Amino acid sequence: MTRARTTAEARREGGRPAAERPVRVRRIGILGGTFDPIHNGHLGLAASALSELEIDEIVFIPAGSPPHKQGRPITAAADRLAMVALAVGGLPDMSVDPIEIERPGLSYTADTVTSLMVAADADGRPIAPTVIMSADAFADLPTWHEPDRLIRLARIAVAPRRGHRPPDPSPVIARLPGLAGRVDIFDGPDLDISASDIRTRVAAGLPIGDIVPEPVVAYIAAHHLYRDPQRRKDRT
């Protein structure tokens, strides 16, 4: 976590102390996931959110220990983090944060958003977070860890599944009344890519360069990832 500057430091650097300057709240889109591996669908989702929503930056957050995948084999966190960093490196208004990988225990979105907001406030750069998710994840939101705390802290942005109509948020709002007025539905990318399909293609020796960023393709090959054809079949 970056330490907030003191008043004296601000003056020495030629600027006014933070308390004397108007503070701009940054609008941050949070895109979490296992990213096993990250692919063009993830990048397209982020690009769509940037263009369609009032968001300044997308932060990719690879899950450390996702609660919904306990007992399933997942690629090492260091590899998944490295692939995300390669995919978003150099892309405007996109970054990666290892917060969930560095934090012990299960990765809960409510905890992540809280930690990001606390760190941003301490740095004098407050944020207004929006959590980006798929329609399927949104339908399950009432079952998440402390969903009421999450929706108090963040807006929720939902992209429909390819070929489906935009989701109706009413059933979820009925279970989480605090969500009313805090949901944004956006078009999302016209892509249908799953990480499980990518893993299957790699195991079969098939090319993936059309659906995975080239630096990630090279990393997968160099580190011999996804060569086991018996890897799990879940879609991510």
Phi and psi in degrees as a GROMACS rama.xvg file:
@    title "Ramachandran Plot"
@    xaxis  label "Phi"
@    yaxis  label "Psi"
@TYPE xy
-79.039  133.773  THR-2
-75.0411  139.049  ARG-3
-68.4292  143.823  ALA-4
-72.5768  145.295  ARG-5
-80.7879  166.441  THR-6
-59.5857  -42.8787  THR-7
-62.8324  -41.2731  ALA-8
-64.3799  -40.5071  GLU-9
-61.477  -42.0537  ALA-10
-67.5414  -40.0006  ARG-11
-63.5575  -30.0992  ARG-12
-84.7755  3.40555  GLU-13
87.5622  7.63804  GLY-14
-114.609  170.044  GLY-15
-79.1516  150.42  ARG-16
-56.3979  152.459  PRO-17
-55.7879  -37.5308  ALA-18
-65.4879  -21.2063  ALA-19
-95.7203  -7.12227  GLU-20
-105.752  146.03  ARG-21
-64.7084  133.825  PRO-22
-98.3466  123.187  VAL-23
-92.051  126.656  ARG-24
-83.8723  121.222  VAL-25
-81.1523  137.667  ARG-26
-96.1741  109.01  ARG-27
-110.71  127.985  ILE-28
-92.8111  127.243  GLY-29
-105.502  117.818  ILE-30
-117.587  100.633  LEU-31
-99.8469  164.861  GLY-32
165.218  170.699  GLY-33
-71.5764  -36.9717  THR-34
52.6474  61.455  PHE-35
-125.809  66.1443  ASP-36
-102.66  171.622  PRO-37
-66.308  146.125  ILE-38
-143.871  -179.397  HIS-39
-65.5323  -23.2517  ASN-40
-64.4888  -41.7167  GLY-41
-62.6955  -45.2792  HIS-42
-66.6873  -36.7185  LEU-43
-66.4042  -37.5814  GLY-44
-62.3649  -44.3111  LEU-45
-63.5788  -43.1981  ALA-46
-63.8696  -39.9235  ALA-47
-64.2116  -42.264  SER-48
-62.3365  -40.6327  ALA-49
-62.9835  -39.0827  LEU-50
-83.5102  -27.9741  SER-51
-101.289  -23.0357  GLU-52
-110.732  164.155  LEU-53
-84.0436  75.5697  GLU-54
-129.616  138.33  ILE-55
-90.676  -31.9309  ASP-56
-154.335  146.282  GLU-57
-106.214  129.223  ILE-58
-111.074  116.917  VAL-59
-82.462  132.135  PHE-60
-128.276  97.8978  ILE-61
-65.1009  135.067  PRO-62
-69.3946  140.869  ALA-63
-81.5899  -64.1135  GLY-64
-131.929  86.5785  SER-65
-66.6457  127.229  PRO-66
-64.2383  -28.1681  PRO-67
-82.4069  0.349134  HIS-68
-126.115  25.8757  LYS-69
-64.6219  134.537  GLN-70
87.7427  -5.83489  GLY-71
-101.914  143.254  ARG-72
-69.2346  132.353  PRO-73
-131.536  141.663  ILE-74
-59.7148  147.072  THR-75
-51.5583  140.626  ALA-76
-57.5138  -38.0903  ALA-77
-61.6995  -38.3932  ALA-78
-69.7784  -43.3324  ASP-79
-64.8376  -40.4549  ARG-80
-63.8544  -43.2822  LEU-81
-62.4065  -39.6433  ALA-82
-66.7854  -40.0327  MET-83
-64.4884  -43.5091  VAL-84
-60.4004  -39.5494  ALA-85
-66.8373  -38.6494  LEU-86
-68.9355  -39.4041  ALA-87
-97.8378  -8.24864  VAL-88
-58.8223  124.27  GLY-89
87.1432  -8.92428  GLY-90
-80.5602  134.378  LEU-91
-66.5569  138.87  PRO-92
61.5752  27.4946  ASP-93
-133.354  142.267  MET-94
-150.953  172.787  SER-95
-126.375  142.788  VAL-96
-128.095  126.119  ASP-97
-85.6394  18.7911  PRO-98
-53.731  -41.6526  ILE-99
-77.1594  -29.8307  GLU-100
-71.4508  -36.2758  ILE-101
-79.1838  -20.3805  GLU-102
-89.3861  129.431  ARG-103
-70.611  159.382  PRO-104
88.7637  -174.735  GLY-105
-68.5018  151.453  LEU-106
-95.5049  105.686  SER-107
-109.44  132.583  TYR-108
-62.416  -38.0188  THR-109
-60.2368  -41.3432  ALA-110
-66.8111  -40.5803  ASP-111
-63.2188  -47.2412  THR-112
-62.1148  -42.1607  VAL-113
-59.2155  -47.5107  THR-114
-63.7987  -41.2199  SER-115
-63.6314  -40.1958  LEU-116
-69.2179  -40.34  MET-117
-63.0525  -45.2156  VAL-118
-64.7066  -40.0122  ALA-119
-66.1763  -40.7048  ALA-120
-62.9735  -41.9661  ASP-121
-64.5873  -28.3886  ALA-122
-87.0016  0.067118  ASP-123
73.3493  19.4731  GLY-124
-130.303  71.0587  ARG-125
-60.8488  152.32  PRO-126
-124.875  153.776  ILE-127
-114.908  103.63  ALA-128
-85.6736  147.681  PRO-129
-126.587  123.288  THR-130
-91.3037  123.388  VAL-131
-97.833  132.409  ILE-132
-149.913  166.044  MET-133
-79.9562  166.021  SER-134
-62.2846  -36.6374  ALA-135
-64.8081  -44.1715  ASP-136
-64.0806  -38.9718  ALA-137
-61.844  -40.6105  PHE-138
-61.2996  -29.7243  ALA-139
-91.2977  -0.0150444  ASP-140
-53.1943  -39.2906  LEU-141
-60.9414  -18.7114  PRO-142
-91.8798  -3.93959  THR-143
-69.3378  166.607  TRP-144
-67.8935  120.475  HIS-145
47.1942  58.3729  GLU-146
-63.5699  -31.6749  PRO-147
-64.2729  -38.0332  ASP-148
-66.6566  -40.6919  ARG-149
-60.4609  -45.8854  LEU-150
-77.3775  -15.5863  ILE-151
-72.3707  -31.5923  ARG-152
-88.3173  -32.9462  LEU-153
-136.025  152.301  ALA-154
-78.1155  161.773  ARG-155
-119.852  127.561  ILE-156
-114.453  130.802  ALA-157
-124.204  131.184  VAL-158
-106.49  133.394  ALA-159
-70.7378  159.132  PRO-160
-69.334  147.06  ARG-161
-58.9819  130.973  ARG-162
83.2125  1.72144  GLY-163
-112.916  157.946  HIS-164
-70.5921  157.112  ARG-165
-56.0788  139.701  PRO-166
-67.7733  147.779  PRO-167
-88.9484  115.017  ASP-168
-75.5526  -7.84949  PRO-169
-56.3474  -46.5292  SER-170
-60.4833  -36.5856  PRO-171
-72.6789  -40.6443  VAL-172
-63.322  -33.7945  ILE-173
-60.869  -31.8201  ALA-174
-89.8822  -23.6601  ARG-175
-129.234  79.2787  LEU-176
-57.1587  -28.4474  PRO-177
-66.0265  -10.027  GLY-178
-80.4673  -14.5656  LEU-179
-56.7347  129.517  ALA-180
77.8929  5.57784  GLY-181
-122.515  18.9713  ARG-182
-116.524  131.857  VAL-183
-117.331  126.167  ASP-184
-101.489  126.329  ILE-185
-128.53  163.297  PHE-186
-65.4897  -43.7062  ASP-187
76.2383  175.216  GLY-188
-80.9409  153.927  PRO-189
-89.5732  61.8179  ASP-190
-132.049  146.537  LEU-191
-130.579  87.9844  ASP-192
-128.039  137.792  ILE-193
-125.91  145.617  SER-194
-64.9599  -33.3476  ALA-195
-65.1814  -37.6261  SER-196
-63.8372  -38.4089  ASP-197
-64.2369  -44.7557  ILE-198
-61.0244  -40.1537  ARG-199
-64.3509  -41.1613  THR-200
-64.9715  -42.0238  ARG-201
-62.5398  -43.9088  VAL-202
-61.5498  -30.5201  ALA-203
-88.6177  -0.476241  ALA-204
78.1642  20.71  GLY-205
-91.689  152.86  LEU-206
-72.1357  150.94  PRO-207
-130.595  8.78989  ILE-208
-64.1245  -17.1205  GLY-209
-83.1822  -12.7864  ASP-210
-128.093  -1.76754  ILE-211
-130.999  136.199  VAL-212
-55.9097  141.831  PRO-213
-55.5431  -42.5887  GLU-214
-61.3908  -30.97  PRO-215
-73.9732  -38.6493  VAL-216
-56.9519  -45.3988  VAL-217
-64.8076  -39.1378  ALA-218
-65.6997  -43.0259  TYR-219
-59.6412  -43.5184  ILE-220
-67.132  -44.1822  ALA-221
-65.7384  -31.2373  ALA-222
-103.94  8.40324  HIS-223
54.87  43.1052  HIS-224
-82.3489  150.916  LEU-225
64.1882  27.9124  TYR-226
-82.9254  -15.5787  ARG-227
-84.4535  113.902  ASP-228
-69.1802  -9.14878  PRO-229
-92.1137  8.76957  GLN-230
-61.4955  160.447  ARG-231
-58.1677  158.949  ARG-232
-105.493  1.25788  LYS-233
-66.913  149.552  ASP-234
-92.2145  134.64  ARG-235
